[in-house]
Amino acid sequence: MKILIVDDEPLIRRSLARVLKGRGHEVVEAEDGNAGLSAWLSEKPDLVFLDVLMPGMTGPQVLKEIGPRKTGKVILISAFSGEHNMETATQMGADMFIPKPFEDIFNIATIAEGLMK
């Protein structure tokens, strides 16, 4: 499965990428919303981890811009879980919401793989 991780925090990107690559997935990383949008359009990932607050374009702005060109499932991730939850994530076009910090990054990979079944 091809997975795109769009997050401005290098530690989050590297950690998720390491776990997902270890499970045999192809991983593409983007450091902000603008780079994420470009990577999404060119790579056509099966799954996207998309941070909410980032420089350039926010996650919700990326979702709005991608619109009907959306490929794959989207997991919205955010440290601001008070403002964002599963309901707001689906209203924005995401398939799932996971709050940061992650309690168990290996469990996040399992959840992502389950979403794709």
C-alpha positions as CSV (number, residue, x, y, z in Angstrom):
1,M,0.0,0.0,0.0
2,K,1.3,3.5,-0.8
3,I,1.0,5.9,2.2
4,L,1.5,9.6,2.2
5,I,2.3,11.3,5.6
6,V,1.7,15.0,5.6
7,D,2.9,16.6,8.9
8,D,5.2,19.5,9.7
9,E,6.7,17.7,12.7
10,P,9.7,15.6,11.5
11,L,9.5,13.3,14.5
12,I,5.9,12.3,13.6
13,R,6.7,11.8,9.9
14,R,9.8,9.7,10.7
15,S,8.2,7.6,13.4
16,L,5.1,6.8,11.3
17,A,7.3,6.1,8.2
18,R,9.6,3.8,10.1
19,V,6.7,1.7,11.4
20,L,4.8,1.6,8.1
21,K,7.9,0.8,6.0
22,G,8.7,-2.0,8.5
23,R,5.3,-3.4,7.6
24,G,6.1,-3.4,3.9
25,H,4.3,-0.2,2.8
26,E,5.7,2.3,0.4
27,V,5.8,5.7,2.2
28,V,6.0,9.2,0.9
29,E,6.5,12.2,3.2
30,A,5.6,15.9,2.9
31,E,6.5,18.6,5.4
32,D,3.6,21.0,4.9
33,G,0.2,21.3,3.3
34,N,1.5,22.7,0.0
35,A,4.0,19.8,-0.4
36,G,1.4,17.4,0.7
37,L,-1.1,18.5,-1.9
38,S,1.5,18.2,-4.6
39,A,2.6,14.7,-3.4
40,W,-1.0,13.6,-3.2
41,L,-1.8,14.6,-6.7
42,S,1.4,13.1,-8.2
43,E,1.7,9.9,-6.0
44,K,-2.1,9.0,-5.8
45,P,-1.6,7.3,-2.4
46,D,-3.9,4.6,-1.0
47,L,-3.9,6.2,2.4
48,V,-3.0,9.7,3.7
49,F,-2.1,10.7,7.2
50,L,-2.9,14.5,7.2
51,D,-2.1,16.9,10.0
52,V,-4.6,19.6,10.7
53,L,-2.4,22.6,11.6
54,M,0.7,23.1,9.3
55,P,2.4,26.0,7.6
56,G,1.2,26.9,4.1
57,M,-2.1,25.0,3.8
58,T,-3.8,23.4,6.7
59,G,-5.1,19.8,6.5
60,P,-8.7,21.0,6.0
61,Q,-7.5,23.4,3.2
62,V,-5.7,20.5,1.5
63,L,-8.8,18.3,1.7
64,K,-10.9,21.1,0.2
65,E,-8.4,21.8,-2.6
66,I,-8.1,18.1,-3.5
67,G,-11.9,17.8,-3.6
68,P,-13.1,15.2,-6.2
69,R,-9.5,14.3,-7.1
70,K,-9.1,12.6,-3.7
71,T,-7.6,9.2,-3.9
72,G,-7.5,6.7,-1.1
73,K,-8.6,7.1,2.5
74,V,-7.6,10.0,4.8
75,I,-6.7,9.9,8.5
76,L,-6.8,13.4,9.9
77,I,-4.3,13.8,12.8
78,S,-4.1,16.6,15.3
79,A,-2.9,17.6,18.7
80,F,-5.9,19.9,19.0
81,S,-8.5,17.2,19.7
82,G,-10.8,19.6,21.5
83,E,-11.6,21.3,18.2
84,H,-11.4,18.2,16.0
85,N,-12.9,14.8,16.4
86,M,-14.3,12.0,14.2
87,E,-17.4,14.1,13.4
88,T,-15.6,17.2,12.2
89,A,-13.0,15.0,10.4
90,T,-15.7,13.3,8.3
91,Q,-17.4,16.6,7.6
92,M,-14.1,17.7,6.1
93,G,-13.8,14.6,3.9
94,A,-11.6,12.5,6.1
95,D,-12.3,8.8,6.9
96,M,-10.9,8.8,10.4
97,F,-9.5,11.1,13.1
98,I,-6.6,10.2,15.5
99,P,-5.5,12.6,18.2
100,K,-1.8,13.3,18.8
101,P,0.3,12.4,20.7
102,F,-0.1,8.8,19.7
103,E,-0.3,6.4,22.6
104,D,1.0,3.5,20.6
105,I,2.4,4.2,17.1
106,F,2.3,0.5,16.2
107,N,-1.4,0.5,17.0
108,I,-1.8,3.5,14.6
109,A,-0.4,1.3,11.8
110,T,-2.8,-1.5,12.7
111,I,-5.7,0.9,12.6
112,A,-4.6,2.3,9.3
113,E,-4.3,-1.1,7.7
114,G,-7.8,-2.0,9.1
115,L,-9.3,1.1,7.5
116,M,-8.0,-0.1,4.1
117,K,-9.8,-3.5,4.3
